[in-house]
Amino acid sequence: MATYYTLDFEQPLRELDQEIAQLKSRVESLTSGDGISGSGHPTELAEAEHALADRLARHSQTMAELYKQLSPWNTVRVARHPDRPQGRDYIEAFCRDFTELHGDRRSGEDPAIVTGFGRIGDFKCLVVAHHKGRDTQEKLRCHFGCPHPEGYRKALMKMQMAAKFGVPIVTMVDTPGAFPGLEAEQRGQAEAIAVNLKEMSAMPVPIVSVVIGEGGSGGALGIAVGDRVAMLQHAWYSVISPEGCAAILWKQANERTNSQAATALKLTARDNLELGVVDAVIDEPAGGAHRDRPDAARRLERWIVAQLEELTEIAPEELLERRYQRYRRLGSFDEVAPEPEAAAEAT
């Protein structure tokens, strides 16, 4: 249970973590060596174990209460937690025989997007995933998870290869957005994303996509056109980041405006499920995926395998029609005319 990085709303957990660490150390010191000796030790050990069990129970209860109703802005913070599993972490956890493929054969290699063939459950798949990096050097190489055009073109080339051989595609989205620098625009950032949207919509193989952390704008959509789209419980998915929205609407991004923007954007997993943007929300372990990465990986793997079992039984023509209809439904609404009595009263 890590205490070196704690979100500010987790202050009650930080205090319990410290108490638990002290009590564990106390219990270990009382039970170390050649056993318990001295008349006072059995009583001290029993008291320490009882106190430890109490603190652990309080920790679980407090964590459940804190994470039960996260605000949208705190959801964004959890999605950005430095210990949250990233694309490569999930690949290592449940992709067997993974062979990474590099380069777009036009400009170069972009480590912000990982591509390769592997096995998930009983299925051979192409895996495409964003990766932000862990240490400072890796983050710089991965542009903090913001892909350049060559990343999207690399992903498209590998997806076209998968489609050629009838291999399903699994994508894991975790990006604050595509890289916004001048050099990326010069190499056709918008065009690369647009081509991915067009080509993915017509690929005759199952595509399963999961937002595992951040899902920012076109940077996320560039690998997220799928037959089934899901979000992890504490991920976010929106047309813009809360800070970007706040800077546009209020001309400043601070704690207050960021929180207001996050609420207005309807970016949480539950919001996106209610709006029909995603098809499912995958529950995370208590306290978020960063607290139990193996369990988070198992949950994600189970959902992916379940979707592939269903989608691989569908004929390509029907698969494409369903995918088309899925995206046609996004943003649709029913306009209901007011009752005559209500209209008369309004005038």
Secondary structure, 3 states (H helix, E strand, C coil): CCCCCCCHHHHHHHHHHHHHHHHHHHHHHHHCCCCCCCCCHHHHHHHHHHHHHHHHHHHHHHHHHHHHCCCHHHHHHHHCCCCCCCHHHHHHHHCEEEEEECCCCCCCCCCCEEEEEEEECCEEEEEEEECCCCCHHHHHHCHHHCCCHHHHHHHHHHHHHHHHCCCCEEEEEEECCCCCCHHHHHCCHHHHHHHHHHHHHCCCCCEEEEEEEEEEHHHHHCCCCCCEEEEECCCEEECCCHHHHHHHHCCCCCHHHHHHHHHHHCCEHHHHHHHCCCCEEECCCCCCHHHCHHHHHHHHHHHHHHHHHHHCCCCHHHHHHHHHHHHHHCCCCCCCCCCHHHHHHHC
